[in-house]
Amino acid sequence: MHMTRLRRRIWAHMRSLLAAVAMLAPALWAGPPVAAQQASPGWQVQAPPGGRDGTGPANAPGLQVPPNTTIVPRSSGGGKPPVPGGVGQIALTALLTDDGQNIEQGLVWRVYRLGQGTEKAAFVAQHRDASPTLRLEPGSYLVNVAFGRAHLTRKIVVAPEQAGQERQERFVLNAGGLRVTGVLANGEAINDRIVTYDIFSDERDQYGQKTKVVSAIKTGVIVRLNAGIYTLVSTYGDANAMARADVTVEAGKLTEATLSHAAAKVTFKLVLRAGGEAMADTQWSVTNLRGEPIKDSVGALPTHILAPGRYTVQARHSGQQFRRDFAVAQVELVMP
């Protein structure tokens, strides 16, 4: 009887416990309270400032931030502020004069990036277009434009805030052209194949000598030069027949220069007797009366063009040496 009452009490407690578990089961399996997933009354849920990645400006248009709330945007750069990107675009043009037309051909552009301190400028690019557009990262650059022998170099700085912007740069060369021809003292034309011209600027080197701008140009060739004063030196032949003249090159104009040469052609001949055959393998040396060398050559009949004056010629053949003074003319030496 006592055991029967005990069993009844145990079963009653078990039924009460099962009922309690049944009541708690929905709450245990439903997850967090639904109220925690909803916005509180009066708040607005906003996307991160500037977009989903949080990298935009904190004051992006339309952003509504609840009171007493601090928004910290995410950064992919290890906490560093974003660096301005892009490149500066520099459109280049060149002109002969400030009021002239753009040069449409014959230009060479060279771009160098300046280093820090004593670092040398690094070559970046070369362009042969008449009006190229450079795309340069922020930094300092040297841009050189050459038009023949005329040229101009300018420093260009691309600031970080100019990245993505485009600007124009005009290079006014202040350049002109020079064309040279030569004639003999009697007015006859000079053989173009044996005359050349050197051009020197008015600038001096460390030795006080004028700086050579261009050498060995031919008759009639137009040389493009920066405006200024230049010295022309014409060499007729392969010896000392030379002529000099100073010329002024004006911007936007072609300057014509004519140099006159007073010179004569001289042929040397070493013979056993007057009117005889020239001796081959003869060594010749021509000096002026002060003993300064003018021209050395080897052969039976060497021909040179000499300036007016008096000279001394020496001929060496088979261990013998012969000497004679002469004026500019054909010289014939007779072996005694």
C-alpha positions in Angstrom: 0.0 0.0 0.0 2.8 2.3 0.9 4.7 1.5 -2.3 1.7 2.2 -4.4 1.3 5.8 -3.0 5.0 6.4 -3.6 4.8 5.5 -7.2 1.8 7.7 -7.7 3.7 10.7 -6.3 6.7 10.1 -8.5 4.6 9.9 -11.7 2.8 13.2 -10.6 6.2 15.0 -10.3 7.4 13.6 -13.7 4.2 14.8 -15.4 4.7 18.3 -13.9 8.3 18.4 -15.1 7.4 17.3 -18.7 4.8 20.0 -18.9 7.3 22.7 -17.9 9.8 21.4 -20.5 7.1 21.5 -23.1 6.3 25.2 -22.3 10.1 26.2 -22.5 10.9 24.3 -25.8 9.7 27.0 -28.3 11.8 29.7 -26.6 14.9 27.5 -26.5 14.8 26.7 -30.3 13.7 30.1 -31.7 17.1 31.9 -31.2 17.4 35.5 -30.0 14.4 37.6 -29.2 12.8 39.1 -32.3 12.9 42.5 -30.8 16.7 42.5 -30.9 16.7 42.3 -34.7 14.6 45.4 -35.2 15.6 49.0 -35.0 14.5 50.9 -31.9 11.7 53.4 -32.4 13.1 56.7 -33.8 16.4 55.4 -35.3 17.3 55.0 -38.9 19.6 52.2 -40.1 22.2 53.7 -42.4 24.8 52.1 -44.7 28.5 52.8 -43.9 29.6 56.4 -44.9 30.4 56.7 -48.5 29.3 53.1 -49.4 29.4 49.6 -48.1 33.2 49.5 -47.6 33.2 52.5 -45.3 36.0 54.3 -47.2 34.0 57.3 -48.3 33.9 60.7 -46.7 32.3 61.0 -43.2 30.1 63.8 -44.4 28.7 62.0 -47.4 25.4 63.6 -48.7 22.3 62.2 -47.1 24.0 60.6 -44.2 22.0 60.7 -41.0 23.9 59.8 -37.8 22.0 59.2 -34.5 23.0 61.6 -31.6 26.0 60.6 -29.5 27.1 58.1 -32.2 30.7 57.9 -33.6 31.2 56.2 -36.9 34.7 54.9 -37.7 35.1 54.1 -41.4 37.1 51.0 -42.3 40.5 51.4 -44.0 42.3 48.9 -46.2 45.6 50.8 -45.9 46.7 49.8 -42.4 45.2 52.9 -40.9 46.9 55.3 -43.3 44.8 57.9 -45.1 44.2 57.2 -48.8 46.8 58.7 -51.2 45.5 60.7 -54.1 45.7 58.7 -57.3 45.8 59.5 -61.0 48.3 61.4 -63.2 48.6 64.9 -64.4 48.0 65.5 -68.2 50.3 68.1 -69.9 49.5 69.0 -73.5 52.6 70.4 -75.2 52.9 72.8 -78.1 55.9 74.6 -79.6 56.2 77.9 -81.6 59.0 79.8 -83.3 57.8 83.1 -82.0 55.2 84.2 -79.4 52.7 85.3 -82.0 53.6 82.6 -84.5 51.9 79.4 -85.6 52.4 76.0 -83.9 55.3 74.0 -85.3 53.7 71.0 -86.9 56.7 68.8 -87.7 60.4 68.2 -87.0 60.1 68.5 -83.2 61.7 66.1 -80.7 60.4 66.2 -77.1 62.4 64.7 -74.2 61.2 64.3 -70.7 63.3 63.8 -67.6 62.2 63.3 -63.9 64.2 65.2 -61.4 65.6 63.3 -58.5 66.1 64.2 -54.8 69.1 66.3 -53.8 72.1 65.3 -55.9 70.4 62.5 -57.9 70.6 62.9 -61.6 67.5 63.5 -63.7 66.1 60.2 -65.0 65.0 59.9 -68.6 61.3 59.2 -68.8 60.1 59.4 -72.5 60.8 60.8 -75.9 58.1 62.0 -78.4 58.3 63.1 -82.0 54.6 64.2 -82.3 54.1 67.9 -82.9 51.8 68.2 -79.9 52.0 65.3 -77.5 50.1 64.9 -74.3 52.2 63.8 -71.3 50.7 61.7 -68.5 52.9 62.3 -65.5 52.7 61.2 -61.9 53.1 63.9 -59.3 56.7 65.2 -59.2 59.1 67.6 -60.8 60.2 67.2 -64.5 62.4 68.8 -67.1 60.9 68.9 -70.6 63.2 69.7 -73.5 62.0 70.4 -77.1 64.4 70.5 -80.0 63.7 71.9 -83.5 66.9 71.3 -85.4 69.6 73.1 -83.4 67.0 75.3 -81.7 65.9 74.1 -78.3 64.3 75.0 -75.1 64.2 73.4 -71.7 61.6 74.1 -69.0 60.9 72.7 -65.5 57.3 71.4 -65.0 55.9 70.5 -61.6 52.9 68.2 -61.2 51.4 68.7 -57.8 49.4 65.9 -56.1 46.2 67.9 -56.2 46.6 68.3 -60.0 46.3 64.5 -60.5 43.7 63.9 -63.1 43.7 67.5 -64.4 44.9 68.6 -67.9 46.8 71.8 -68.7 48.5 73.4 -71.7 52.2 74.3 -71.9 53.5 76.5 -74.7 57.2 76.4 -75.6 58.2 79.6 -77.5 61.6 78.7 -79.1 62.4 82.2 -80.4 64.2 80.5 -83.3 65.0 81.3 -86.9 66.9 79.7 -89.8 70.4 80.2 -91.3 71.5 79.2 -94.8 75.1 79.7 -95.9 76.7 79.7 -99.4 80.3 80.4 -100.5 82.0 82.0 -103.5 85.6 82.7 -104.6 87.1 86.1 -104.4 86.5 86.6 -108.2 82.8 85.8 -107.8 83.0 82.2 -109.1 80.9 79.6 -107.3 82.8 77.2 -104.9 82.6 73.5 -105.5 80.1 72.5 -102.9 81.7 69.1 -102.3 84.9 70.6 -100.9 83.6 73.4 -98.7 82.0 73.0 -95.2 80.8 75.4 -92.5 81.0 75.4 -88.8 78.7 77.5 -86.6 79.7 78.8 -83.2 77.5 80.5 -80.6 78.5 83.7 -78.7 78.9 81.7 -75.5 82.3 80.7 -74.2 83.6 77.5 -72.7 85.9 77.2 -69.7 88.9 77.9 -71.9 87.4 81.1 -73.3 86.6 79.5 -76.7 83.3 80.0 -78.5 81.0 77.0 -78.3 80.5 75.0 -81.5 76.9 74.6 -82.2 77.0 72.6 -85.4 79.9 71.4 -87.7 80.5 70.4 -91.3 77.2 71.6 -92.7 76.9 71.9 -96.5 76.1 74.8 -98.8 72.4 75.7 -99.0 71.3 73.6 -96.0 68.9 75.5 -93.6 70.0 75.2 -90.0 67.4 76.0 -87.3 68.9 78.0 -84.5 67.8 80.0 -81.4 67.8 83.7 -82.1 71.2 85.2 -81.4 74.6 86.1 -82.8 76.7 83.4 -84.3 80.2 83.1 -85.9 80.4 81.2 -89.3 83.7 79.5 -90.2 84.0 78.2 -93.7 86.7 75.8 -94.7 87.5 75.4 -98.4 89.4 72.3 -99.1 91.5 70.3 -96.6 94.1 72.9 -95.5 94.0 76.5 -94.3 91.7 78.2 -96.8 89.1 79.6 -94.3 86.7 82.5 -94.1 84.9 83.9 -91.1 81.8 86.1 -90.5 79.5 87.1 -87.7 75.7 86.8 -88.4 72.6 87.5 -86.5 69.7 85.0 -86.5 66.3 86.6 -85.9 63.3 84.7 -84.5 60.9 83.5 -87.2 63.1 84.6 -90.1 65.5 82.9 -92.5 69.0 84.6 -92.6 71.1 84.2 -95.8 74.9 84.4 -95.5 77.5 84.4 -98.2 81.2 83.9 -97.4 83.9 84.8 -99.9 87.1 82.8 -100.1 90.5 84.1 -101.4 92.3 80.8 -102.0 94.2 78.9 -104.7 94.8 75.3 -105.6 98.4 74.1 -105.3 99.8 70.9 -106.7 103.2 69.5 -105.6 105.5 67.5 -107.9 109.0 66.0 -107.3 110.9 65.2 -110.5 114.4 64.1 -111.6 114.4 66.8 -114.2 112.1 69.6 -115.4 109.0 68.2 -117.0 109.8 64.7 -115.8 107.6 62.1 -114.2 106.5 62.7 -110.7 108.2 60.6 -108.0 105.8 58.2 -106.3 105.8 57.6 -102.5 107.0 61.1 -101.7 106.2 62.6 -98.3 105.2 66.2 -98.3 105.1 68.8 -95.5 103.9 72.3 -95.8 104.5 75.0 -93.2 104.2 78.7 -93.1 107.2 81.0 -92.8 107.1 80.8 -89.0 107.5 77.0 -89.2 103.9 76.2 -88.2 102.5 73.1 -89.8 99.8 73.6 -92.4 99.4 70.3 -94.2 101.1 66.9 -94.5 100.4 64.4 -97.3 101.9 61.5 -99.2 101.8 60.9 -103.0 103.2 61.7 -106.4 100.9 64.7 -107.1 99.1 65.9 -103.9 96.8 68.9 -104.4 95.7 71.3 -101.6 93.8 74.5 -101.4 95.8 77.2 -99.5 95.0 80.7 -98.4 97.1 83.5 -99.9 100.6 83.7 -98.4 104.1 82.4 -98.5 105.0 78.8 -97.5 107.8 76.3 -97.3 107.4 72.8 -98.7 109.6 69.9 -97.8 109.7 66.7 -99.9 111.2 63.4 -98.6 112.0 60.5 -100.9 114.3 57.6 -100.6 116.1 59.0 -97.6 116.7 62.4 -99.3 115.0 65.7 -98.3 114.3 68.7 -100.6 113.0 72.1 -99.6 111.6 75.2 -101.3 109.8 78.4 -100.4 106.9 79.4 -102.6 103.8 81.6 -102.9 100.4 80.1 -103.6 100.7 78.4 -107.0 101.6 75.1 -108.6 105.0 74.1 -107.4 107.5 71.9 -109.2 110.7 70.7 -107.5 113.5 69.5 -109.7 115.9 67.0 -108.1 119.5 68.2 -108.6 
